[in-house]
């Protein structure tokens, strides 16, 4: 399926500074030498537009320098950026839905839907600048 699509979004909950174990397992099993990188038949992700859509328990202000968590989400997701760069994918900025453990209000949920739809629209457009929401 990856070879048949040019736009790929990995959507998952982000917890304990990682993606779910099954996503890591999928990456390990699919992104193999000779298919995802190296060799003449490799780099099947090459040029494909890739982004992350992440839900987090923490609020956005928790993931800042000077807080107990020390790092921004951009910094914490750099391994994904490095991975997709290594396999020559066109890595785009992520979408983040913060504050899931703080029982988001119905108002926030309703506000987030258009934000995510806008992210998807920009991701699928020819514009290469997909902003973080």
Helices and strands as residue ranges (DSSP letters): G 2-4, E 7-14, H 21-30, E 49-56, G 60-62, H 73-76, H 78-86, E 90-91, E 95-97, G 100-102, H 106-124
